[in-house]
Amino acid sequence: MRPFAHLYVHVPFCRHKCGYCDFNAYAGMDRLMEGYQEALELELERARDRLPFAPLRTVYFGGGTPSLLPAELAARMLAHVRATFEVELNAEITLEANPASTDAAKLDSWREGGVNRLSLGVQGFDPRALAVLERRSDGRQAEQAERAARAAGFDNLSLDLIYAVPYQTTSSWLETVHRALALEPEHVSCYCLGFEEGTLLHRRRERGLVPEVDPDLAWEQLDAADRVLADSGFERYEVSSWARAGRRSQHNSAYWACRPVYGAGAGAHSYATDGDRAWRWWNVARPREYMAAARAAREEADREELGARQADAERLMLGLRTRAGLEPPAGFETEIGELEQLGLLERLDLRVRPTRRGLDLHNQVALAVL
């Protein structure tokens, strides 16, 4: 098995679960935080003892809302990772933060614990769009969080934004993009709103309480953001990701390159490879059940081994999320040729990569190769 050099730690707690969110996140469970940390420690120590780990190049604390953790508990989590694994000197250590739960004390504890990259879940600045998303933070809080993060010494900030929100116009969306750029981030992610089955937003749409979003309007908003970001010195290096030079997300890039990633915590997924073999497994999802399972050394819920064709198809699909593309595996010549004819892919020496249109229409690329 190839050693793991990338670690994901899931923090499932939220103050409020937004109506569009289908992540493994739970509100009203703050009292479980300390017990959850104890379960994480057990899982991570077992993982270290039974699996091969290289010095960690990236660590990512996602959720949920990791910034909800009290400063002392976040410090304990960060210290435990460093005590359990060797971490490269210049490793990228990211923490997702909600502006509404980011303050000076927490920022200082994150910095002292080694966090050097913050991903701020801004999502938007338009009050109407934020209301549709049921976000309980606003543009003022995002601006305050950015100022506090800079004052604490963070020099690598990523902002998450959402477009194609019901009632959102291209004009109001561009105002959001410009306000985000005024915060001078190093990285921006722009995600198209999805109406995921099982979410409150999906149910509201089914009942006719929010309108459908015209796909042409969604593309117009994406295109407009891409032009503004390019003019501001950002490179679109992945379907939903723009970065200044040298500021690409190294952790997410590991996923797109199908590198082994160990996922710890409730519902976290791991991916491993060994020669031509690949497999993934995932943990028990609900926090209380995960905590009990971790104490019994049974946190893994299930796993699957990928056949050679499936593993190659996933590697191709994920590699084609990135502008750099990849050297394609054998056996996909027909699919690649058809996508080239559609103007979605192009060849560059031995590599194949998406065109601008191929990035915009990645779902069509993915369906063709999977």
PyMOL commands that set and color helices and strands:
alter all, ss='L'
color gray80, all
select helices_A, chain A and resi 30-50+66-68+71-84+99-101+104-112+127-133+139-151+170-182+200-206+215-231+250-256+287-295+308-319+333-341+356-360+362-369
alter helices_A, ss='H'
color red, helices_A
select strands_A, chain A and resi 4-11+13-14+26-27+53-63+87-97+117-123+157-163+187-192+235-238+241-243+262-264+269-274+277-283+300-306+345-348+351-354
alter strands_A, ss='S'
color yellow, strands_A
deselect
rebuild
show_as cartoon
